[in-house]
Amino acid sequence: EFVINVAHSEMLKEVEYCGSISGEDTDKFVAAGFTPGEPKRVSVPLINECFAAIECGLTEVIPLGDHTLFVGQALTVWADPDAFETFWKPEKEEGRTLNHFGGHVYGIIEKRVEPKK
């Protein structure tokens, strides 16, 4: 099982750090200054500083050379109720989600687009 935490753009330094070290010998929560949150359906913590989390049950493990792909089924989704007023609104700086594109490359969405009617 695992948790997918949705981070905001201001968390880049901490997210990059946690993604670059093993949690086997290091408490990533302490090292990054994160607060463990209480999950509803899994036994691993979520990150309180993130504004949303998806708790997942592990369904498949696929070795891919130097990486491993973990496939999961979403069991429950949590989002800070205030997030809908500030986060997920890319026109506001505090509402920009942090997106990982691979390696040391990240991005943020800065513009909302909607289909023409």
N, C-alpha and C positions, 0 to 999 in steps of 0.2 A: 504494500500500500504506500501511497505517497500523496503529497499535497502540492498542487500548482498554485503558487501565490502570485497575485497580480500587483506588481510594483508600480509606483509612479516615477516619473523621470528624475526626480531629485534623489533617488536611491541608487543611482548608477554605481557609485564607488563601492557601496556595500554589496550590491548584487555581483559585480565583477569579482570582488574579493572572494565571496562565497563560492562562486563558480570556478575559481582557480585553485582551491585547496580541497583536500579530502577531509570529510567530517569524521574519519576514523580516529584521528589523533587530536583533532581540534574541535572545540565546541564553537561552531559557527555562530550561534546566537550570541554568545558572549563576545567573540572576536569582532562581530559586525555591529554589536550594540542593538540587536533585535530582541524583542520580547516574545517568548513562546505563547501562542494562543491555544485555547481549548478547542479541539475538533469535535464534531458531532458524531461521525461515523467511523473514523480511523483512529489508530493509536499513536500517530506521529503528529507533532504540533504544527500549527500554521503560524505565520508571522503576523503579529498584531499590527505592525506598522504598514502592512499592505492593505489596500482598500477592498480586496476581494480574494477569495480562495476557493479552489475546487478540490474537494476531497475525493481521491480515486482509489479503487481497488485494482491491484495489479492483475492483468489478464494474460500478458505475454512478455517474454524477454527475448529480444532478437540481437545477437552479436553482429556488429557491423565493423569488423576490423579493429581499429583502435578505439571504437566507441560501442556502447550498448544502447539500444532503443528499448525503453520501457513503455509498454502499451497498457493503458488503464481504462477502466470504466468509471465515469463520474458517478459518485454516490450521493453527494450533496454539494450545493453551491452556497457560498455565503458572500454577501457584499455589505459594506457599511451603508446604512440607509442614507447617510448624508452624502455618499459618493455620487448619487444621482443629481445632486445640486452643484457639485464642484468637479468631481472626477468624471472621466469619459466625455468631457467637454473640451475638445482640443483647442478651442479658441482661448481658454484660460490656461495659463502656465501650470497651475496646480492640478489641472485635469488631464494632463498628458500621461498616457501609459508608457512604460519603458518596454521596448520590444527588442528581443535578442535575435539577431540574424545569423549568428554563428561566429565561432572564434571570439575575437575581441571587438566585434562590430555590433553596435546597438543603434536604435533609432527611436524617434517619437513621431506621433501623428500630430500635425499642427493645424490641419484643416479638415473640417467636416464637409462631406459631399453627400448629396441626396439625388435620387433619380428625378428626372424631369417628369412632370405630370402632363 
